[in-house]
Amino acid sequence: MNDSGLRIVTYNVRYFGHMLRGLASTVGPKRRVAGALASLDPLPDIVCLQEVETSSLRSTIAHRPKQPGETQLAAFMDRMVETFGAQARDMPYEAFYFRAHHYKLGEVSLYTTGLAVLVNTRTLEVDAHNVDRPEHITHHHVQRLKDRKQSRICAHMRLRRRGDGRAFHIFNTHLSLPTPFSKEFWATKDKMGCGVNQLHEAKKLADFMRSLSGDEPYIVCGDFNSPPASPVFRYLTGDACLTCAQVAVGQIDPSATRGFPTAGFMHMRMHLDHMFSGGGVRWLDTEETLPFGDTASRFHGLSDHMPIVARFTLDAAPGATASVPSVG
């Protein structure tokens, strides 16, 4: 691999409906998000998205599908093709959708949730994924509300670099909000990342990643609904032995809960999105990662979150003395 490393983006896109407060998805936000991603130089090798719908009343009420059954991700990828085509460039991404939850009223699909991963097939090969069975990590603090609680999942992909065939893993997730059905919720002023349910989900997540990655490098990213210095963040960077990309390159202070907001709601600013690694990933930079509200960002105003954009390289495989042939 060349010295430029690989580039990864994690981004909560709020169902591509931020202009309508998340109530409906329209063509414009999809086109603008596609344009922002396509304008990154170098292009990302991996894009992890949170809050992407399958197909529901919200995702179609303001944007009619081109054909029956068209998913929100398919509609977004049409905008990606359109964006690259307008610039006389080939669109290099293959998209994978991981479905999390589905709310229905009779036969009407009201609300769906899910995750997506876009892979740049010029630089990477897909070796395996869990699209058909994403890992469920939801912790149900109140069992009688189990069926009403939004499911939380972890998407997984095993990828290989083209050229040397080095394998690594990508995990994409979105943890729950802290449950109000616990005394700890009401006992703390700062609640995000302090929920007992969130900590249980973080532990399930860590166990799942260890079971699949073995001694191979891996990255986990997404919306953790937990700021730095919170119990969830401390667990992931402590007991789970993960390295935070922004900490590794000196962009944030891990003891400052509000030093670098990645999300905003009304006047609130929160650092909820993260990128962590384990097993031989070395972080190079987080260029293009700007705090929420920074008008210099090409992603300003496109969602209630800002993306984290980072570049990394993989250490040599243990015992490796030569490049591994590419497979696939």
C-alpha positions in Angstrom: 0.0 0.0 0.0 1.2 3.5 -0.7 2.1 6.0 2.1 -1.2 7.8 1.8 -3.0 5.1 3.7 -6.7 4.5 3.6 -9.4 7.0 4.3 -12.7 6.3 6.2 -15.7 8.4 7.0 -18.4 7.9 9.6 -21.6 10.0 9.3 -25.0 10.1 10.9 -27.1 11.4 7.9 -30.4 11.7 9.8 -32.3 9.8 7.1 -31.3 12.5 4.6 -34.1 14.6 6.0 -32.4 17.3 8.1 -34.0 20.2 6.2 -37.4 18.9 7.3 -36.3 18.1 10.8 -35.9 14.4 10.0 -39.6 14.1 9.3 -39.2 13.3 5.6 -36.5 12.5 3.1 -36.1 14.6 -0.1 -33.8 14.5 -3.1 -32.0 17.7 -2.2 -30.2 16.4 0.9 -29.2 13.2 -0.8 -27.7 15.2 -3.6 -25.9 17.5 -1.3 -24.5 14.7 0.9 -23.4 12.9 -2.3 -21.7 16.0 -3.5 -19.9 16.6 -0.2 -18.5 13.0 -0.2 -17.5 13.1 -3.8 -15.6 16.3 -3.3 -13.3 14.8 -0.7 -9.8 14.5 -2.0 -8.6 11.8 -1.7 -11.9 10.0 -1.9 -12.8 7.9 1.1 -12.1 4.2 0.8 -14.9 3.4 3.3 -18.0 5.4 4.2 -20.1 4.3 7.2 -23.5 5.8 7.5 -26.0 5.8 10.4 -29.7 6.5 10.4 -30.4 5.2 6.9 -33.9 3.9 6.2 -35.1 0.9 4.1 -38.4 2.3 2.8 -41.2 3.9 4.8 -43.8 6.6 4.9 -41.2 9.1 6.0 -38.6 8.1 3.4 -41.1 8.3 0.5 -43.7 10.9 1.4 -41.6 13.8 -0.1 -39.6 11.7 -2.5 -41.5 9.2 -4.5 -39.4 6.1 -5.4 -38.5 5.6 -9.1 -39.8 2.0 -8.8 -41.7 0.0 -6.3 -39.4 -1.3 -3.5 -36.7 1.3 -4.0 -34.8 1.8 -0.8 -33.5 5.0 0.6 -29.9 3.8 0.2 -30.6 2.9 -3.5 -32.0 6.4 -4.0 -28.9 7.9 -2.4 -26.6 5.8 -4.6 -28.5 7.1 -7.6 -27.4 10.6 -6.5 -23.9 9.4 -6.1 -23.9 8.1 -9.7 -25.4 11.4 -10.8 -22.8 13.4 -9.0 -19.8 11.5 -10.3 -21.3 11.4 -13.8 -21.7 15.2 -13.9 -17.9 15.4 -13.2 -17.1 12.7 -15.9 -15.9 10.4 -13.2 -16.7 6.8 -12.6 -18.6 6.1 -9.3 -16.4 3.7 -7.4 -18.6 2.7 -4.5 -20.5 -0.5 -3.8 -23.2 0.0 -1.1 -24.3 -2.5 1.6 -27.4 -2.0 3.8 -27.8 -3.4 7.3 -31.5 -3.3 8.5 -32.1 -2.7 12.2 -35.7 -2.0 13.0 -39.2 -1.8 11.3 -42.3 -0.1 12.7 -45.6 -0.9 10.9 -49.2 0.1 11.2 -51.0 -2.7 9.4 -49.4 -2.9 6.0 -48.0 0.6 6.1 -44.3 0.9 6.9 -44.1 4.0 9.2 -40.5 3.9 10.3 -37.4 1.9 9.5 -33.8 2.2 10.8 -30.5 0.8 9.6 -26.9 1.3 8.8 -25.0 1.4 5.5 -21.4 0.9 4.4 -20.0 2.1 1.1 -16.8 0.4 -0.1 -14.5 1.9 -2.7 -13.9 -1.1 -5.0 -10.9 0.5 -6.6 -8.9 0.1 -3.4 -10.6 -2.6 -1.5 -12.2 -6.0 -1.9 -15.1 -7.3 0.1 -14.3 -10.6 1.8 -17.3 -11.1 4.1 -20.2 -9.2 5.7 -23.3 -9.7 7.9 -25.9 -7.9 5.8 -28.3 -10.8 6.2 -27.8 -11.1 9.9 -26.4 -7.9 11.5 -25.4 -8.4 15.2 -28.1 -7.3 17.6 -26.6 -5.5 20.6 -29.7 -3.8 22.1 -30.0 -4.0 25.9 -33.6 -4.1 27.0 -33.6 -2.6 30.5 -37.4 -3.0 30.7 -38.5 -6.3 29.1 -42.1 -5.4 28.7 -41.1 -2.6 26.4 -38.8 -4.8 24.4 -40.9 -4.7 21.2 -41.3 -1.0 21.3 -37.6 -0.1 21.7 -35.6 0.8 18.6 -33.2 -2.1 17.8 -29.5 -1.4 17.8 -27.2 -3.4 15.6 -23.6 -3.7 14.6 -22.7 -4.0 10.9 -19.5 -6.0 10.0 -17.4 -6.2 6.9 -14.1 -8.0 6.4 -12.2 -6.2 3.7 -8.9 -6.7 1.9 -6.6 -4.1 0.4 -6.0 -4.5 -3.3 -2.4 -5.0 -4.1 -1.3 -6.9 -1.0 -4.5 -8.6 0.2 -4.1 -7.5 3.8 -7.4 -8.1 5.6 -9.0 -5.9 8.2 -12.4 -5.5 9.7 -14.9 -2.6 9.7 -17.7 -2.4 12.3 -20.4 0.3 12.1 -22.9 0.9 14.9 -25.4 3.3 16.6 -25.8 2.8 20.4 -29.0 3.6 22.2 -29.8 6.7 24.2 -29.5 6.3 27.9 -32.5 4.7 29.4 -34.6 6.8 31.8 -35.8 3.6 33.6 -32.9 3.5 36.0 -31.9 5.4 39.1 -28.5 6.2 37.6 -30.2 8.2 34.8 -31.7 10.6 37.4 -28.7 10.7 39.6 -26.3 12.2 37.1 -26.4 15.6 35.5 -24.5 14.5 32.3 -26.6 11.6 31.0 -25.2 10.8 27.6 -22.9 7.9 27.8 -23.9 7.2 31.4 -26.8 4.9 30.8 -26.5 1.4 32.1 -28.1 0.1 28.9 -25.4 2.0 26.9 -22.6 0.3 28.8 -24.2 -3.1 28.3 -24.4 -2.4 24.6 -20.7 -1.3 24.5 -19.7 -4.6 26.2 -21.8 -6.6 23.7 -20.1 -4.6 20.9 -16.6 -5.3 22.2 -17.3 -9.0 22.6 -18.7 -9.2 19.1 -15.7 -7.4 17.6 -13.2 -9.6 19.4 -15.0 -12.8 18.3 -14.7 -11.9 14.6 -11.5 -9.9 14.3 -9.1 -12.3 16.0 -5.6 -10.9 15.6 -6.5 -8.9 12.5 -6.8 -5.0 12.6 -10.2 -3.5 13.0 -12.1 -0.2 13.2 -15.4 0.5 14.8 -17.2 3.8 14.2 -20.6 5.4 14.4 -22.9 7.3 16.7 -22.2 6.1 20.3 -24.5 8.7 21.9 -21.6 9.1 24.4 -19.1 11.9 24.8 -15.4 11.5 25.7 -14.9 10.9 29.5 -18.3 9.2 29.8 -18.4 5.6 31.2 -19.0 4.2 27.7 -16.0 6.1 26.2 -13.8 5.1 29.2 -14.8 1.5 28.9 -14.1 1.3 25.1 -10.7 3.0 25.5 -9.9 1.2 28.8 -11.2 -2.3 29.3 -11.8 -2.8 25.6 -8.4 -1.5 24.7 -9.5 0.6 21.7 -7.7 3.6 20.4 -9.8 6.7 19.6 -8.7 8.2 16.2 -9.2 11.8 17.3 -7.2 11.3 20.5 -4.4 9.5 18.6 -3.8 12.4 16.3 -4.2 15.0 19.1 -7.5 16.5 17.8 -9.4 16.1 21.1 -8.7 15.9 24.8 -10.3 12.6 26.0 -11.1 14.2 29.4 -13.2 17.0 27.8 -16.8 16.0 27.3 -17.8 19.1 25.3 -14.5 20.2 23.7 -15.3 19.0 20.1 -19.1 18.7 19.4 -20.1 16.4 16.6 -23.8 16.9 16.9 -26.3 19.6 17.7 -29.9 19.9 18.8 -31.3 23.4 19.3 -28.7 25.1 21.5 -27.1 21.9 22.7 -23.7 20.7 21.4 -22.5 17.2 22.0 -19.6 14.9 21.0 -21.4 11.7 20.2 -19.7 10.3 17.2 -16.4 8.4 17.3 -13.9 6.2 15.5 -12.0 3.6 17.4 -9.5 0.9 16.3 -7.7 -2.1 17.6 -5.2 -4.7 16.5 -2.6 -2.9 14.3 -4.4 0.2 13.0 -2.2 3.4 13.0 -4.1 6.7 12.7 -2.5 9.3 10.4 -4.8 12.3 10.5 -8.4 13.5 10.8 -8.3 16.2 8.1 -11.7 17.5 7.1 -13.1 16.6 10.5 -14.6 19.8 11.9 -16.8 20.5 14.9 -20.6 20.9 14.5 -21.5 24.4 13.4 -18.3 25.1 11.6 -19.4 26.8 8.4 -16.0 26.0 6.8 -17.1 22.3 6.5 -18.5 21.1 3.2 -20.9 19.1 5.4 -22.3 22.1 7.3 -26.1 22.1 7.5 -26.5 18.7 5.9 -27.4 16.8 9.1 -27.7 17.2 12.9 -24.3 15.5 13.0 -20.9 16.2 11.5 -18.8 13.4 9.9 -15.5 12.2 11.3 -13.0 11.8 8.4 -9.8 10.0 9.2 -6.8 8.4 7.5 -5.1 5.2 8.7 -2.6 2.6 7.8 -2.2 -1.0 8.8 0.8 -2.4 10.6 2.6 -5.4 9.0 0.8 -8.7 9.7 2.4 -10.7 12.5 5.2 -12.8 11.1 4.8 -11.4 7.6 7.9 -11.3 5.5 6.4 -10.6 2.1 3.2 -9.2 0.6 0.2 -11.5 0.5 -1.3 -12.1 -2.9 -4.7 -10.4 -3.5 -7.7 -12.7 -3.5 -11.1 -12.5 -5.0 
